[in-house]
Amino acid sequence: MDKNNTLSIFVDESGNLPIADNASRFYIVSLVAHNQQENIEKPIRELGETYARMGLPNLCFHAGPLVRREDGYEYMGWEMRNRIFAAMMAFARKTPFGYRSICVDKKFVASEGQIIAQLKSGISQFLDAANVTTATDNMIKVYYDCGQAVITNIIHESMTARYGGEWEFAQDVRPDKYRLFQIADLVSFISLIAQKQQSGIGLTKSEEKFFGGARNFRRNVLKPILRKAI
């Protein structure tokens, strides 16, 4: 076992867990795994250089607000926002990682306990799949900003039950510090749209305008990301 080999897991969520929250029908938890022995300095540098050429050297990618033209993207037109999104997609294609999104449709669950059970099962399946290629890892580091306490608790229980003390939470995790955390955000956003489409819900007006329709979304966005699924 290589003592210097660490598996990084970046976690992001979309939606709110309370079952009574009618504004958030879907609850998504996405996990992105990256073996730190696989060097990603080049794609990270290239992404930073691309954003710098746009005049955005300190950009922290956030997919939802970017598409909806909110929270710092209000004054950007479609072309600039599309270039930002395309740069992140190119980074995702070049970067070695695997991911799984756990998608819960609250329309079909009766309690928050059932949601938690689905999340625990999904995390277990993700860890099973990640272990196929990371059997030599002796340390796992989880990157989560602790945005929702229930997710923090589920991760802690799941990881400790499986790995004992051979894992840890990274400290002071912020999206602007880690490009792979931004990848987890991208994956969550894409998975949410895909889940809505599978449930018969079309694109929102902002999504339709940004992606140029459902067909373009599936071909140019969803399909490349699904190649990274584990």
ChimeraX commands (.cxc) that place a marker at each C-alpha (Angstrom):
marker #1 position 0.00,0.00,0.00 radius 0.5
marker #1 position 1.38,3.40,-1.01 radius 0.5
marker #1 position 1.42,5.62,2.05 radius 0.5
marker #1 position 1.44,8.72,-0.16 radius 0.5
marker #1 position -1.60,7.69,-2.16 radius 0.5
marker #1 position -4.78,9.52,-1.26 radius 0.5
marker #1 position -8.24,9.37,-2.77 radius 0.5
marker #1 position -10.01,12.72,-2.75 radius 0.5
marker #1 position -13.81,12.80,-2.65 radius 0.5
marker #1 position -15.57,16.10,-3.34 radius 0.5
marker #1 position -19.22,16.35,-2.29 radius 0.5
marker #1 position -21.89,18.79,-3.42 radius 0.5
marker #1 position -25.66,18.82,-3.02 radius 0.5
marker #1 position -28.58,20.41,-4.84 radius 0.5
marker #1 position -31.94,21.06,-3.22 radius 0.5
marker #1 position -33.11,20.84,0.37 radius 0.5
marker #1 position -33.78,17.68,2.30 radius 0.5
marker #1 position -37.00,18.52,4.23 radius 0.5
marker #1 position -39.74,16.56,2.50 radius 0.5
marker #1 position -42.21,19.40,3.07 radius 0.5
marker #1 position -40.09,21.80,1.00 radius 0.5
marker #1 position -42.28,22.01,-2.10 radius 0.5
marker #1 position -39.83,24.32,-3.86 radius 0.5
marker #1 position -37.27,21.51,-3.99 radius 0.5
marker #1 position -38.80,18.30,-5.36 radius 0.5
marker #1 position -35.44,16.74,-6.21 radius 0.5
marker #1 position -32.58,16.24,-3.81 radius 0.5
marker #1 position -29.21,15.51,-5.41 radius 0.5
marker #1 position -25.94,14.55,-3.74 radius 0.5
marker #1 position -22.97,14.25,-6.08 radius 0.5
marker #1 position -19.63,12.67,-5.18 radius 0.5
marker #1 position -16.50,13.15,-7.29 radius 0.5
marker #1 position -13.52,10.84,-6.74 radius 0.5
marker #1 position -9.96,11.69,-7.78 radius 0.5
marker #1 position -6.82,9.69,-7.07 radius 0.5
marker #1 position -4.15,12.22,-6.09 radius 0.5
marker #1 position -1.47,10.17,-7.83 radius 0.5
marker #1 position -3.08,11.31,-11.10 radius 0.5
marker #1 position -1.57,14.74,-11.68 radius 0.5
marker #1 position -4.09,17.38,-12.73 radius 0.5
marker #1 position -1.88,20.46,-12.50 radius 0.5
marker #1 position -1.89,20.96,-16.28 radius 0.5
marker #1 position -5.68,21.06,-16.80 radius 0.5
marker #1 position -6.05,23.25,-13.69 radius 0.5
marker #1 position -3.43,25.65,-15.04 radius 0.5
marker #1 position -5.03,25.68,-18.49 radius 0.5
marker #1 position -8.46,26.43,-17.01 radius 0.5
marker #1 position -7.01,29.30,-15.00 radius 0.5
marker #1 position -5.27,30.68,-18.08 radius 0.5
marker #1 position -8.50,30.47,-20.08 radius 0.5
marker #1 position -10.40,32.43,-17.45 radius 0.5
marker #1 position -7.56,34.94,-17.16 radius 0.5
marker #1 position -7.76,35.61,-20.92 radius 0.5
marker #1 position -11.44,36.37,-20.40 radius 0.5
marker #1 position -10.49,38.90,-17.73 radius 0.5
marker #1 position -11.76,36.62,-14.96 radius 0.5
marker #1 position -8.60,35.32,-13.25 radius 0.5
marker #1 position -10.29,34.66,-9.90 radius 0.5
marker #1 position -13.50,33.14,-11.21 radius 0.5
marker #1 position -15.17,30.54,-9.00 radius 0.5
marker #1 position -17.47,28.51,-11.24 radius 0.5
marker #1 position -21.04,28.02,-10.03 radius 0.5
marker #1 position -23.25,26.40,-12.66 radius 0.5
marker #1 position -26.76,27.30,-11.50 radius 0.5
marker #1 position -26.23,31.05,-11.10 radius 0.5
marker #1 position -24.19,31.11,-14.31 radius 0.5
marker #1 position -27.05,29.65,-16.35 radius 0.5
marker #1 position -29.73,31.70,-14.56 radius 0.5
marker #1 position -27.63,34.91,-14.75 radius 0.5
marker #1 position -27.58,35.42,-10.98 radius 0.5
marker #1 position -25.11,36.02,-8.13 radius 0.5
marker #1 position -22.23,37.74,-9.89 radius 0.5
marker #1 position -23.19,36.78,-13.43 radius 0.5
marker #1 position -25.98,39.39,-13.77 radius 0.5
marker #1 position -24.02,41.65,-16.07 radius 0.5
marker #1 position -22.61,38.95,-18.33 radius 0.5
marker #1 position -24.22,38.22,-21.66 radius 0.5
marker #1 position -24.92,34.77,-23.05 radius 0.5
marker #1 position -21.67,34.58,-25.02 radius 0.5
marker #1 position -19.40,35.20,-22.03 radius 0.5
marker #1 position -21.34,32.86,-19.78 radius 0.5
marker #1 position -21.30,30.20,-22.48 radius 0.5
marker #1 position -17.51,30.53,-22.79 radius 0.5
marker #1 position -17.16,30.09,-19.02 radius 0.5
marker #1 position -19.33,26.98,-19.09 radius 0.5
marker #1 position -17.49,25.56,-22.11 radius 0.5
marker #1 position -14.14,26.06,-20.35 radius 0.5
marker #1 position -15.35,24.10,-17.32 radius 0.5
marker #1 position -16.69,21.34,-19.55 radius 0.5
marker #1 position -13.30,21.14,-21.30 radius 0.5
marker #1 position -11.62,20.92,-17.89 radius 0.5
marker #1 position -13.98,18.11,-16.90 radius 0.5
marker #1 position -13.20,16.15,-20.08 radius 0.5
marker #1 position -9.42,16.47,-19.54 radius 0.5
marker #1 position -9.40,15.66,-15.84 radius 0.5
marker #1 position -9.34,12.08,-14.52 radius 0.5
marker #1 position -12.17,11.60,-12.05 radius 0.5
marker #1 position -15.20,9.43,-11.49 radius 0.5
marker #1 position -18.52,10.52,-10.08 radius 0.5
marker #1 position -21.91,9.36,-8.97 radius 0.5
marker #1 position -25.00,11.48,-8.38 radius 0.5
marker #1 position -27.60,10.19,-5.94 radius 0.5
marker #1 position -30.94,11.55,-7.10 radius 0.5
marker #1 position -33.96,11.45,-4.79 radius 0.5
marker #1 position -37.43,12.36,-6.06 radius 0.5
marker #1 position -39.29,13.45,-2.93 radius 0.5
marker #1 position -42.58,12.85,-4.72 radius 0.5
marker #1 position -42.02,9.13,-4.19 radius 0.5
marker #1 position -40.78,9.03,-0.60 radius 0.5
marker #1 position -42.86,9.18,2.56 radius 0.5
marker #1 position -40.35,10.50,5.07 radius 0.5
marker #1 position -37.00,12.16,5.51 radius 0.5
marker #1 position -35.79,8.85,6.93 radius 0.5
marker #1 position -36.36,7.24,3.54 radius 0.5
marker #1 position -34.35,10.01,1.87 radius 0.5
marker #1 position -31.48,9.46,4.29 radius 0.5
marker #1 position -31.63,5.70,3.65 radius 0.5
marker #1 position -31.41,6.29,-0.12 radius 0.5
marker #1 position -28.45,8.61,0.35 radius 0.5
marker #1 position -26.59,6.10,2.55 radius 0.5
marker #1 position -27.23,3.35,0.02 radius 0.5
marker #1 position -26.04,5.57,-2.83 radius 0.5
marker #1 position -22.86,6.53,-1.00 radius 0.5
marker #1 position -22.15,2.87,-0.28 radius 0.5
marker #1 position -22.59,2.02,-3.97 radius 0.5
marker #1 position -20.30,4.90,-4.93 radius 0.5
marker #1 position -17.60,3.68,-2.55 radius 0.5
marker #1 position -17.93,0.15,-3.93 radius 0.5
marker #1 position -17.43,1.48,-7.45 radius 0.5
marker #1 position -14.55,3.78,-6.47 radius 0.5
marker #1 position -12.76,0.91,-4.74 radius 0.5
marker #1 position -12.53,-0.97,-8.02 radius 0.5
marker #1 position -9.76,1.41,-9.09 radius 0.5
marker #1 position -8.52,2.61,-5.72 radius 0.5
marker #1 position -7.82,-0.61,-3.86 radius 0.5
marker #1 position -4.31,0.61,-2.97 radius 0.5
marker #1 position -5.49,3.79,-1.31 radius 0.5
marker #1 position -4.80,3.86,2.39 radius 0.5
marker #1 position -6.19,7.34,3.06 radius 0.5
marker #1 position -9.33,9.04,1.85 radius 0.5
marker #1 position -9.91,12.75,2.21 radius 0.5
marker #1 position -13.44,14.14,1.89 radius 0.5
marker #1 position -13.94,17.72,0.72 radius 0.5
marker #1 position -17.32,19.08,1.78 radius 0.5
marker #1 position -18.19,22.60,2.87 radius 0.5
marker #1 position -20.59,21.22,5.51 radius 0.5
marker #1 position -23.43,23.19,3.92 radius 0.5
marker #1 position -26.02,20.78,5.31 radius 0.5
marker #1 position -25.44,19.05,8.64 radius 0.5
marker #1 position -27.39,15.94,7.65 radius 0.5
marker #1 position -24.99,15.30,4.74 radius 0.5
marker #1 position -22.00,15.80,7.02 radius 0.5
marker #1 position -23.43,13.21,9.42 radius 0.5
marker #1 position -24.26,10.70,6.67 radius 0.5
marker #1 position -20.76,10.99,5.21 radius 0.5
marker #1 position -19.17,10.56,8.64 radius 0.5
marker #1 position -21.24,7.47,9.45 radius 0.5
marker #1 position -20.73,5.88,6.02 radius 0.5
marker #1 position -16.99,6.50,5.83 radius 0.5
marker #1 position -16.23,5.47,9.40 radius 0.5
marker #1 position -18.25,2.26,9.11 radius 0.5
marker #1 position -16.27,1.28,6.02 radius 0.5
marker #1 position -12.78,2.71,6.56 radius 0.5
marker #1 position -12.45,3.24,10.30 radius 0.5
marker #1 position -9.77,5.88,10.83 radius 0.5
marker #1 position -8.31,5.70,7.32 radius 0.5
marker #1 position -10.11,8.82,6.15 radius 0.5
marker #1 position -10.59,12.44,7.15 radius 0.5
marker #1 position -12.57,15.58,6.41 radius 0.5
marker #1 position -10.51,18.31,4.75 radius 0.5
marker #1 position -10.56,21.54,6.71 radius 0.5
marker #1 position -11.76,24.98,5.57 radius 0.5
marker #1 position -13.29,23.73,2.33 radius 0.5
marker #1 position -14.52,26.50,0.03 radius 0.5
marker #1 position -15.53,26.21,-3.62 radius 0.5
marker #1 position -13.02,28.87,-4.71 radius 0.5
marker #1 position -10.12,26.79,-3.35 radius 0.5
marker #1 position -10.67,23.62,-5.34 radius 0.5
marker #1 position -11.47,23.24,-9.05 radius 0.5
marker #1 position -12.68,19.68,-8.38 radius 0.5
marker #1 position -15.20,21.04,-5.89 radius 0.5
marker #1 position -16.46,23.17,-8.78 radius 0.5
marker #1 position -16.65,19.99,-10.86 radius 0.5
marker #1 position -18.90,18.50,-8.17 radius 0.5
marker #1 position -21.11,21.59,-8.48 radius 0.5
marker #1 position -21.21,21.13,-12.27 radius 0.5
marker #1 position -22.11,17.46,-11.93 radius 0.5
marker #1 position -24.90,18.21,-9.44 radius 0.5
marker #1 position -26.38,20.84,-11.73 radius 0.5
marker #1 position -26.27,18.60,-14.80 radius 0.5
marker #1 position -27.68,15.64,-12.84 radius 0.5
marker #1 position -30.57,17.77,-11.60 radius 0.5
marker #1 position -31.54,18.81,-15.13 radius 0.5
marker #1 position -31.24,15.20,-16.34 radius 0.5
marker #1 position -33.41,13.98,-13.46 radius 0.5
marker #1 position -36.07,16.57,-14.23 radius 0.5
marker #1 position -36.08,15.53,-17.88 radius 0.5
marker #1 position -36.47,11.86,-16.94 radius 0.5
marker #1 position -39.45,12.88,-14.81 radius 0.5
marker #1 position -41.12,14.69,-17.71 radius 0.5
marker #1 position -40.15,18.18,-16.61 radius 0.5
marker #1 position -38.75,20.33,-19.39 radius 0.5
marker #1 position -35.96,22.85,-19.26 radius 0.5
marker #1 position -36.64,26.18,-17.62 radius 0.5
marker #1 position -36.67,29.26,-19.83 radius 0.5
marker #1 position -33.14,30.18,-18.73 radius 0.5
marker #1 position -31.87,26.63,-19.34 radius 0.5
marker #1 position -33.58,26.46,-22.74 radius 0.5
marker #1 position -31.99,29.74,-23.79 radius 0.5
marker #1 position -28.54,28.89,-22.41 radius 0.5
marker #1 position -28.22,25.36,-23.84 radius 0.5
marker #1 position -30.24,25.87,-27.00 radius 0.5
marker #1 position -32.79,23.19,-26.20 radius 0.5
marker #1 position -33.01,19.76,-24.60 radius 0.5
marker #1 position -31.37,17.94,-27.50 radius 0.5
marker #1 position -28.27,20.16,-27.39 radius 0.5
marker #1 position -28.10,19.76,-23.62 radius 0.5
marker #1 position -28.13,15.95,-23.86 radius 0.5
marker #1 position -25.60,15.85,-26.70 radius 0.5
marker #1 position -23.15,18.56,-25.66 radius 0.5
marker #1 position -23.39,18.54,-21.87 radius 0.5
marker #1 position -24.97,15.41,-20.41 radius 0.5
marker #1 position -23.36,12.85,-22.70 radius 0.5
marker #1 position -19.72,13.96,-22.06 radius 0.5
marker #1 position -20.30,14.06,-18.30 radius 0.5
marker #1 position -21.93,10.61,-18.23 radius 0.5
marker #1 position -18.67,9.16,-19.53 radius 0.5
marker #1 position -17.20,9.97,-16.11 radius 0.5
marker #1 position -19.93,8.16,-14.15 radius 0.5
marker #1 position -18.98,5.18,-12.02 radius 0.5
marker link #1:1,2 radius 0.2
marker link #1:2,3 radius 0.2
marker link #1:3,4 radius 0.2
marker link #1:4,5 radius 0.2
marker link #1:5,6 radius 0.2
marker link #1:6,7 radius 0.2
marker link #1:7,8 radius 0.2
marker link #1:8,9 radius 0.2
marker link #1:9,10 radius 0.2
marker link #1:10,11 radius 0.2
marker link #1:11,12 radius 0.2
marker link #1:12,13 radius 0.2
marker link #1:13,14 radius 0.2
marker link #1:14,15 radius 0.2
marker link #1:15,16 radius 0.2
marker link #1:16,17 radius 0.2
marker link #1:17,18 radius 0.2
marker link #1:18,19 radius 0.2
marker link #1:19,20 radius 0.2
marker link #1:20,21 radius 0.2
marker link #1:21,22 radius 0.2
marker link #1:22,23 radius 0.2
marker link #1:23,24 radius 0.2
marker link #1:24,25 radius 0.2
marker link #1:25,26 radius 0.2
marker link #1:26,27 radius 0.2
marker link #1:27,28 radius 0.2
marker link #1:28,29 radius 0.2
marker link #1:29,30 radius 0.2
marker link #1:30,31 radius 0.2
marker link #1:31,32 radius 0.2
marker link #1:32,33 radius 0.2
marker link #1:33,34 radius 0.2
marker link #1:34,35 radius 0.2
marker link #1:35,36 radius 0.2
marker link #1:36,37 radius 0.2
marker link #1:37,38 radius 0.2
marker link #1:38,39 radius 0.2
marker link #1:39,40 radius 0.2
marker link #1:40,41 radius 0.2
marker link #1:41,42 radius 0.2
marker link #1:42,43 radius 0.2
marker link #1:43,44 radius 0.2
marker link #1:44,45 radius 0.2
marker link #1:45,46 radius 0.2
marker link #1:46,47 radius 0.2
marker link #1:47,48 radius 0.2
marker link #1:48,49 radius 0.2
marker link #1:49,50 radius 0.2
marker link #1:50,51 radius 0.2
marker link #1:51,52 radius 0.2
marker link #1:52,53 radius 0.2
marker link #1:53,54 radius 0.2
marker link #1:54,55 radius 0.2
marker link #1:55,56 radius 0.2
marker link #1:56,57 radius 0.2
marker link #1:57,58 radius 0.2
marker link #1:58,59 radius 0.2
marker link #1:59,60 radius 0.2
marker link #1:60,61 radius 0.2
marker link #1:61,62 radius 0.2
marker link #1:62,63 radius 0.2
marker link #1:63,64 radius 0.2
marker link #1:64,65 radius 0.2
marker link #1:65,66 radius 0.2
marker link #1:66,67 radius 0.2
marker link #1:67,68 radius 0.2
marker link #1:68,69 radius 0.2
marker link #1:69,70 radius 0.2
marker link #1:70,71 radius 0.2
marker link #1:71,72 radius 0.2
marker link #1:72,73 radius 0.2
marker link #1:73,74 radius 0.2
marker link #1:74,75 radius 0.2
marker link #1:75,76 radius 0.2
marker link #1:76,77 radius 0.2
marker link #1:77,78 radius 0.2
marker link #1:78,79 radius 0.2
marker link #1:79,80 radius 0.2
marker link #1:80,81 radius 0.2
marker link #1:81,82 radius 0.2
marker link #1:82,83 radius 0.2
marker link #1:83,84 radius 0.2
marker link #1:84,85 radius 0.2
marker link #1:85,86 radius 0.2
marker link #1:86,87 radius 0.2
marker link #1:87,88 radius 0.2
marker link #1:88,89 radius 0.2
marker link #1:89,90 radius 0.2
marker link #1:90,91 radius 0.2
marker link #1:91,92 radius 0.2
marker link #1:92,93 radius 0.2
marker link #1:93,94 radius 0.2
marker link #1:94,95 radius 0.2
marker link #1:95,96 radius 0.2
marker link #1:96,97 radius 0.2
marker link #1:97,98 radius 0.2
marker link #1:98,99 radius 0.2
marker link #1:99,100 radius 0.2
marker link #1:100,101 radius 0.2
marker link #1:101,102 radius 0.2
marker link #1:102,103 radius 0.2
marker link #1:103,104 radius 0.2
marker link #1:104,105 radius 0.2
marker link #1:105,106 radius 0.2
marker link #1:106,107 radius 0.2
marker link #1:107,108 radius 0.2
marker link #1:108,109 radius 0.2
marker link #1:109,110 radius 0.2
marker link #1:110,111 radius 0.2
marker link #1:111,112 radius 0.2
marker link #1:112,113 radius 0.2
marker link #1:113,114 radius 0.2
marker link #1:114,115 radius 0.2
marker link #1:115,116 radius 0.2
marker link #1:116,117 radius 0.2
marker link #1:117,118 radius 0.2
marker link #1:118,119 radius 0.2
marker link #1:119,120 radius 0.2
marker link #1:120,121 radius 0.2
marker link #1:121,122 radius 0.2
marker link #1:122,123 radius 0.2
marker link #1:123,124 radius 0.2
marker link #1:124,125 radius 0.2
marker link #1:125,126 radius 0.2
marker link #1:126,127 radius 0.2
marker link #1:127,128 radius 0.2
marker link #1:128,129 radius 0.2
marker link #1:129,130 radius 0.2
marker link #1:130,131 radius 0.2
marker link #1:131,132 radius 0.2
marker link #1:132,133 radius 0.2
marker link #1:133,134 radius 0.2
marker link #1:134,135 radius 0.2
marker link #1:135,136 radius 0.2
marker link #1:136,137 radius 0.2
marker link #1:137,138 radius 0.2
marker link #1:138,139 radius 0.2
marker link #1:139,140 radius 0.2
marker link #1:140,141 radius 0.2
marker link #1:141,142 radius 0.2
marker link #1:142,143 radius 0.2
marker link #1:143,144 radius 0.2
marker link #1:144,145 radius 0.2
marker link #1:145,146 radius 0.2
marker link #1:146,147 radius 0.2
marker link #1:147,148 radius 0.2
marker link #1:148,149 radius 0.2
marker link #1:149,150 radius 0.2
marker link #1:150,151 radius 0.2
marker link #1:151,152 radius 0.2
marker link #1:152,153 radius 0.2
marker link #1:153,154 radius 0.2
marker link #1:154,155 radius 0.2
marker link #1:155,156 radius 0.2
marker link #1:156,157 radius 0.2
marker link #1:157,158 radius 0.2
marker link #1:158,159 radius 0.2
marker link #1:159,160 radius 0.2
marker link #1:160,161 radius 0.2
marker link #1:161,162 radius 0.2
marker link #1:162,163 radius 0.2
marker link #1:163,164 radius 0.2
marker link #1:164,165 radius 0.2
marker link #1:165,166 radius 0.2
marker link #1:166,167 radius 0.2
marker link #1:167,168 radius 0.2
marker link #1:168,169 radius 0.2
marker link #1:169,170 radius 0.2
marker link #1:170,171 radius 0.2
marker link #1:171,172 radius 0.2
marker link #1:172,173 radius 0.2
marker link #1:173,174 radius 0.2
marker link #1:174,175 radius 0.2
marker link #1:175,176 radius 0.2
marker link #1:176,177 radius 0.2
marker link #1:177,178 radius 0.2
marker link #1:178,179 radius 0.2
marker link #1:179,180 radius 0.2
marker link #1:180,181 radius 0.2
marker link #1:181,182 radius 0.2
marker link #1:182,183 radius 0.2
marker link #1:183,184 radius 0.2
marker link #1:184,185 radius 0.2
marker link #1:185,186 radius 0.2
marker link #1:186,187 radius 0.2
marker link #1:187,188 radius 0.2
marker link #1:188,189 radius 0.2
marker link #1:189,190 radius 0.2
marker link #1:190,191 radius 0.2
marker link #1:191,192 radius 0.2
marker link #1:192,193 radius 0.2
marker link #1:193,194 radius 0.2
marker link #1:194,195 radius 0.2
marker link #1:195,196 radius 0.2
marker link #1:196,197 radius 0.2
marker link #1:197,198 radius 0.2
marker link #1:198,199 radius 0.2
marker link #1:199,200 radius 0.2
marker link #1:200,201 radius 0.2
marker link #1:201,202 radius 0.2
marker link #1:202,203 radius 0.2
marker link #1:203,204 radius 0.2
marker link #1:204,205 radius 0.2
marker link #1:205,206 radius 0.2
marker link #1:206,207 radius 0.2
marker link #1:207,208 radius 0.2
marker link #1:208,209 radius 0.2
marker link #1:209,210 radius 0.2
marker link #1:210,211 radius 0.2
marker link #1:211,212 radius 0.2
marker link #1:212,213 radius 0.2
marker link #1:213,214 radius 0.2
marker link #1:214,215 radius 0.2
marker link #1:215,216 radius 0.2
marker link #1:216,217 radius 0.2
marker link #1:217,218 radius 0.2
marker link #1:218,219 radius 0.2
marker link #1:219,220 radius 0.2
marker link #1:220,221 radius 0.2
marker link #1:221,222 radius 0.2
marker link #1:222,223 radius 0.2
marker link #1:223,224 radius 0.2
marker link #1:224,225 radius 0.2
marker link #1:225,226 radius 0.2
marker link #1:226,227 radius 0.2
marker link #1:227,228 radius 0.2
marker link #1:228,229 radius 0.2
marker link #1:229,230 radius 0.2
view
